[in-house]
């Protein structure tokens, strides 16, 4: 094992702010992705908390100042984040995967039409990451599928006019002549 591989999962969030932060983040995600192929479970385990904190800070909308703002999680970043999380939890089994998904779901809930473009991109990236994790680790987090559907139904039902929901309620007949 080389020193480069061992330090590839070390997270320094200050490195991902400022000018050129998006390239720095992409480079770190790529090196973390490659390191997960070669590191042992014992070497990966201490880095799980740091990686999760970075992912939550990157994907969950919240108040940020310009000095601590991370890059927007566009398509390349969200793809690599999801890939790193999936690989990380293929190698290391822990309850932290469930906690990460719960935190991402809490961050996604509560969006509205007045959210900023950054919040919108973060919510899309969160949903993408949740979907990729469930696609790969569905057997491990099968109870989360129900939570996902309930959250989705709550979001959709809040945007549909009441009379449409009432007409198509399960168990009610469509005709009113009975």
Secondary structure as UniProt FT lines:
FT   HELIX           3..7
FT   TURN            8..9
FT   HELIX           13..16
FT   TURN            19..20
FT   HELIX           21..38
FT   HELIX           41..45
FT   TURN            46..47
FT   HELIX           48..59
FT   TURN            66..68
FT   HELIX           75..91
FT   HELIX           96..108
FT   TURN            109..110
FT   TURN            113..114
FT   HELIX           117..137
FT   TURN            138..141
FT   HELIX           142..157
FT   TURN            158..159
FT   HELIX           162..167
FT   TURN            170..171
//
